[in-house]
């Protein structure tokens, strides 16, 4: 019995010892304390918050490894170490310094403000090597976007007390990285020189000092591939492909060599051109005349696009706002023929959800929005959208206008996105000319076409020459009273020396109130009222008796109107379309003069070949006295810019005794001019012109034996050069009168130039 009891006691003591040992082991495997060492700015509790273990947690290697990663990921520490000392977890940290100041050295091309925005580092931000390297990468990318691929950036770190650093980026900008050569592989149909003229990127040349097209730009290179594709598609190469466009940088980093690899494919000819529609009762016969490609023509993608636009425009006018025109091509590679089908389908019903405008830093949103032919909530219409884009371009306020569409908040909604890049709208222009009658003359024009971003315009013209001094101040509000009503006024003071032409001087002072508004999309109507005082003075003793009789002052009070029909593709250097203008003035509402004057002018533009444009224009004017003779101040004078080859007032009725020009009541003029490239690089923007001008000036209310008025047709031929230089347009005209009267005054040479700020 005692032996059994002893065994039981021994077993119990053994079990008790075993449990005590296990309890001590469990305590030793747990974290009883956490100590953070090395932290100066960062609170201990902040460091502990990034740990995945807490006191009384076991020493789990995976958890401790994750804690180490978390601390490094904060970017607050340059080094972190975690170790176990007994039941204590020791966390040792080395804090990253704080940036005290950021500076840039060596940057002449880019301002500090631009670089600061790019590096995205600021004082009092934690310094890390990763952030500095990212800043260096951003600076280099910024210089590359500005064409400097040889730029280098060396970050310098200046250590300060209290664990602070100054960060200095030492920049070596390097030269602009020019394009030294452009080559093509696979071009059998067109020479490399021809293709170099197609793309926008150019090889470096001395005369491109005003251009950046010879600087490598990857975005421009991508656009060049699209230009090549358009070029070949315009000439029937439907299977054309740009295989690659590789830009190789020299080891010095100062030059690029660009190589385009092409697959031209064969040239296709149109076998048939059809128009089909899935819309019932659509009048296809009326639409077929809008299709310009014909069977037998070489396929031309540009003509196809123009036909699609014309069809879309007409469908919109007919009320089919959602109609879509899809070109379908069926190739016959064996015979190199293509069947073209314009398929008209009812597109999905889509509405304009909103119009977003970006890039207009100065111009107010409403100035752009009022040019839109679409509004939020309207049915989406591609034709109206294109017309809206054209109207925005015609404002002349923007260097580039890009209109895109994006999906709206629902499948039947669309967002119109307008991105513009503003250009200078202030203008300081100087004009110069020379004629055998006037000698040198100068013209100064100060203008702002977008006053305070409102679209309003104000201008002041000053003309000084040996015979004329003019001051004209004008103001125009394009949307007066928040309506499509352009209202404004002109104030003028003019002193003109007609001694060489007609032996008198004239002074005119007055003003005009005017307003204009659209009648249709392309037709505008304008009205005006003018009050003017004219004084004929300093009449020479040997002047014509017809002029001596008019010496003195007269007042003219007139109302007028103008109709303008304009369907040109652009107002600036148009290549297609035409413009018609009718001016009518009625004088007699008070004042001393009573007459009715009509003036009609038309110009037609036609692109014969790409960049070769024919301009045919004509004008006719007639003034009729209402019970009174038409005075000298109100007659027409023709010559100079209105009839090149002849001096101002160089033709028309003239007194044979004094050789004084008397002006006329009836004139007509015509011109035919061809504008063409000169084979120079496109970026120089120099082109030639050749022209024929013809016209006459006749009829006058006075009569006498010394009056010469043949009414014969005068003709002049000539050529000229125009340069749209960075300093403004420069034009030189040389013209020779080939049909004239003996008493006409001719002019061989004219020059004018201008600049813009």
Secondary structure, 3 states (H helix, E strand, C coil): CHHHHHHHHHHHHHHHHHHHHHHHHHHHCECCEEEEECCCCCCHHHHHHCCCCCCCCECCHHHHHHHHHHHHHCCCEEEEEEEEECCEEEEEEEECCEEEEEEEECCCCCCHHHHHHHHCCCCCCECCHHHHHHHHHHHHHHHHHCCCCCCEEEEEEEEECCCEEEEEEEEECCCCCEEEEEEEECCCCCCHHHHHHHCCCCCCCHHHCCCCCCECCHHHHHHHHHHHHHHHHCCCCCCCEEEEEEEEECCCCCEEEEEEEEECCCCCEEEEEEEEECCCCCCHHHHHCCCCCCCCCECCHHHHHHHHHHHHHHHHHCCCCCEEEEEEEEEECCCCEEEEEEEEEECCCCEEEEEEEECCCCCCHHHHHCCCCCCCCCECCHHHHHHHHHHHHHCCCEEEEEEEEEECCCCCEEEEEEEEEECCCEEEEEEEEEECCCEEEEEEEEEEEEECCCCEEEEEEEEEECCEEEEEEEEEECCHHHCCEEEEEEEEEEEEECHHHHCCEEEEEEEEEEEEEECCCCEEEEEEEEEEEEEEECCCCCCCHHHHCCCEEEEEEEEEEEEEEECCCCCCCCCCEEEEEEEEEEEEEEECCCEEEEEEEEEEEEEEECCEEEEEEEEEEEEEECCCCCCHHHCECCCECCECCECCCCCCCEECCCCEECCECEEEEEEEEEEEECCCCHHHCEEEEEEEEEEEEECCCCCCCCEECCCCCEEEEEEEEEEEECCEEEEEEEEEEEECCCCCCECCEEEEECCCC
